Amino acid sequence: MEVMMKSRKLLWLVTFAAFSIVVALYVFRNGEAELSQKPLARVSAIDSTKCIAPKEFMRANHMQVLQGWERSVVREGDRVHIASNGSRFQKSLGTCLGCHNNRLFCYNCHSYANVKPKCWNCHLSPMETP
Amino acid sequence: MMNEQRREFIKKTTLGVFAGLGAASGLVPAFSLEKTALPVWDEKPVPGKIRWGMLIDTRKCKEDCQQCIAACHHEHNVPAFKNRREEIRWIWKNSYRNVFPTADIAGVSKEIQNRTFISLCNHCADSPCTQICPTGATFKRWDGIVEIDYHRCIGCRFCMPACPYGSLSFNWEDPRTEIVDPVTAYPTRQQGVVEKCNFCSNRLVKGLLPACVEACPEQALVFGDLNDPRSDIRMLLESNVTMQRKPELGTKPSVFYII
């Protein structure tokens, strides 16, 4: 009886160890890919080649970009954004959220920085989409 | 307070994780925002080249038909407040006396006096609402449409008495609570802004006719460019006797009526 209990415990332990190794490997490999400077080498759900501007620029200036878009679309009817590499985008919140399709993409950072933009008073928040 | 925020955050995060898992496994479609496609006019518009206008043939308009109103209000997430004081309307029906209050009714038949007339923003060429707006939120577009920029509206409501046609409604309450069947393709408004008909500028940019024109089963509404002498609307204006609302005020409405 006691031997059986022991072997069962061992089996659990081995299974757990194997599982944690797999998880650790997965996390480690993902982390490494995140750090490497070759985003194109990684197959990713979001095509970063299609962003309108580099990540660093957008992190700091997305509010100015969006405000500029709002102004030129509503007031001047200029609805096409031409990126520095010549690709064209519709000036729309849907363009951003079509790629950044994580529902918490805006919320996570805004809640961390404690900013409360008024976009979703009228526009449909990604968290409200069916 | 802190705790509540935390709870809310955890709730939302968990929801997001589940939604993400669902999307990854293909159970839930990833996202259902408006599809992004380049508009039909992708070059910058020339100001004053187009002047959109509408012609309403009131002879064809059926009294008990509400299809244009339903289509418009559905398309633009217009809330359905029952209370007359809070009512939001982009297009509605009214009697001859109310639509043409300054026209003499002597010589107007009983039938016409009992007819219902569609009223909407007239998108005047010389619009008093845009002239009075202190923030420039109500403005004249390059294509003759009088549009409200809801990003700029401060809710002062000067435009409401300035408009001689009563085309503007104010959001006294949060409109999101009273939208019957919300559509995801068009934003809502927020409490404290004025709203009105936008001549379906959101549909025009996709090359579609306004929702009311498309919904009318009698083809009583004709939409087109008033600056183009070969457009349908110009042809009909030339071949029919038409009326504008309160023309003596000099607002030059872009909406015409065949009586």
Contacts between the chains, C-beta under 8 A, distances in Angstrom:
chain1	res1	chain2	res2	distance
A	70	B	151	5.9
A	74	B	147	7.3
A	74	B	149	5.2
A	74	B	151	7.2
A	75	B	139	7.1
A	75	B	149	7.0
A	76	B	44	6.6
A	76	B	45	7.8
A	76	B	142	7.3
A	77	B	41	7.8
A	77	B	44	6.7
A	77	B	45	4.4
A	77	B	141	7.1
A	77	B	142	5.6
A	77	B	143	7.6
A	78	B	44	4.7
A	78	B	45	8.0
A	79	B	38	7.9
A	79	B	39	5.0
A	79	B	41	7.9
A	79	B	42	7.1
A	79	B	205	6.8
A	80	B	38	6.5
A	80	B	39	7.5
A	80	B	42	4.9
A	88	B	38	6.5
A	88	B	42	7.6
A	89	B	36	7.7
A	90	B	36	4.9
A	90	B	37	6.9
A	90	B	38	5.7
A	90	B	39	6.8
A	92	B	34	7.2
A	92	B	36	5.7
A	93	B	33	7.8
A	94	B	33	4.8
A	94	B	34	4.6
A	94	B	35	7.3
A	94	B	36	4.8
A	95	B	36	4.8
A	97	B	31	6.9
A	97	B	33	5.5
A	98	B	31	7.1
A	98	B	33	6.8
A	98	B	36	5.5
A	101	B	23	7.9
A	101	B	30	5.4
A	101	B	31	4.7
A	102	B	16	7.3
A	102	B	20	6.9
A	103	B	15	7.8
A	103	B	16	4.6
A	103	B	19	5.8
A	103	B	20	7.4
A	104	B	12	7.1
A	104	B	13	6.7
A	104	B	16	4.5
A	107	B	12	6.8
A	111	B	9	6.3
A	118	B	190	7.7
A	121	B	190	4.0
A	122	B	150	6.2
A	122	B	187	4.4
A	122	B	188	5.4
A	122	B	189	5.8
A	122	B	190	5.3
A	123	B	187	4.7
A	124	B	33	6.6
A	124	B	184	5.4
A	124	B	187	6.8
A	126	B	31	7.1
A	126	B	33	7.2
A	127	B	12	6.4
A	127	B	15	7.8
A	127	B	16	7.4
A	129	B	31	6.0
A	129	B	32	5.3
A	129	B	33	6.1
A	129	B	184	6.8
A	130	B	32	5.7
A	130	B	184	7.5
